Amino acid sequence: MARPRKKRWPYISKSGRKTYWLGFRDHDGVERTKSFASAKAAKEWADLYVSSERRGLETLRRFLLDLDAKDTNCSADDMTLGEVVQLYFAFNASDTPDGLSTSTFHTYRYSAKRHLLGHPGVDR
């Protein structure tokens, strides 16, 4: 495999925004494209790509799929949205030292119960 190459460098959209596109081959040998907001970010990513490629295909696969970050944050992947919302309210209750104000806490909790957790509201 080779170093990622510049595909559209820079690509300027109709609005005038510049993006920098790199072409590369993934761990399965499939041609892929990735875009970046700056040339510096693209070059840093290309350097990381080359270093992970030199360590082997498994390392390249883990880099491209970002599996190392997922492994360190695995506890967040196992939680449902309802559990995350309840954890948020447990740590930001109005009676905790760094918590929300009472009215803000009640407003957030009401909205979360009604729209995120699926608790029925009052029908008028």
C-alpha positions in Angstrom: 0.0 0.0 0.0 1.1 3.6 -0.5 0.8 6.9 1.2 -2.6 8.6 0.8 -2.6 10.9 -2.2 -4.2 14.2 -2.8 -7.4 13.9 -4.8 -8.9 17.4 -4.8 -6.4 19.7 -3.2 -8.0 22.0 -2.4 -11.6 21.5 -3.5 -13.4 24.8 -3.4 -17.2 24.6 -3.2 -19.6 27.1 -4.7 -19.8 28.9 -1.4 -16.1 29.3 -1.3 -15.3 26.8 1.4 -12.1 24.8 1.0 -11.9 21.1 1.7 -8.9 18.8 1.2 -9.6 15.3 -0.1 -7.3 12.3 0.3 -7.6 9.1 -1.5 -6.3 5.9 0.2 -6.8 2.1 0.3 -8.4 0.6 3.4 -7.4 -2.6 5.1 -9.4 -4.6 2.6 -7.8 -2.9 -0.4 -10.9 -0.9 -1.3 -10.3 2.6 -2.6 -11.7 5.3 -0.2 -11.8 9.0 0.1 -11.7 11.2 3.2 -12.1 15.0 3.4 -10.7 17.5 5.8 -11.3 21.1 6.7 -7.6 22.0 6.6 -4.5 20.9 4.9 -2.7 20.5 8.2 -5.4 18.1 9.5 -5.1 16.1 6.2 -1.3 15.8 6.5 -1.5 14.7 10.2 -4.1 12.0 9.3 -1.9 10.8 6.4 1.1 10.5 8.7 -1.0 8.4 11.2 -2.3 6.3 8.3 1.3 5.6 7.1 2.5 4.7 10.6 -0.4 2.4 11.3 0.0 0.8 7.9 3.6 0.0 8.6 2.6 -1.9 11.8 0.3 -4.2 9.8 -3.1 -4.7 8.4 -4.8 -5.2 11.7 -3.4 -2.0 13.1 -4.5 -0.2 9.9 -8.0 -1.7 10.3 -8.2 -0.5 13.9 -7.0 3.0 12.9 -9.5 3.3 10.1 -12.5 2.0 12.0 -11.4 3.9 15.2 -11.7 0.8 17.3 -9.2 1.9 19.9 -11.4 4.9 20.8 -14.4 2.5 21.0 -12.6 0.1 23.3 -11.7 2.9 25.7 -15.3 4.2 25.7 -17.0 0.8 25.8 -19.1 1.5 28.8 -20.9 4.4 26.9 -21.7 2.0 24.1 -23.5 -0.4 26.4 -25.8 2.3 27.8 -29.2 3.1 26.3 -30.3 6.6 25.7 -32.7 6.4 28.7 -29.8 5.4 31.0 -27.7 8.3 29.8 -30.5 10.8 30.4 -31.1 9.4 33.9 -27.4 9.6 34.6 -27.3 13.2 33.5 -30.1 14.1 35.9 -28.5 12.2 38.7 -25.3 14.3 38.4 -27.0 17.6 37.6 -29.8 17.6 40.1 -30.5 21.0 41.8 -29.4 19.7 45.2 -25.9 18.8 44.0 -23.1 21.4 44.4 -22.6 22.0 40.7 -26.1 21.2 39.7 -28.6 23.1 37.6 -30.9 25.7 39.1 -34.2 24.3 40.4 -36.4 25.6 37.6 -34.0 24.6 34.9 -33.7 21.1 36.3 -37.5 20.7 36.4 -37.9 22.0 32.9 -35.2 19.7 31.5 -36.5 16.7 33.4 -40.1 17.3 32.3 -39.0 17.6 28.6 -36.8 14.5 28.9 -39.5 12.4 30.5 -42.1 13.4 27.9 -40.0 13.3 24.8 -37.0 11.1 25.4 -38.1 8.6 28.0 -41.7 8.2 26.7 -43.6 8.9 29.9 -47.1 10.1 29.2 -47.9 13.7 29.9 -51.1 15.3 31.0 -53.8 15.3 28.3 -56.1 18.3 28.4 
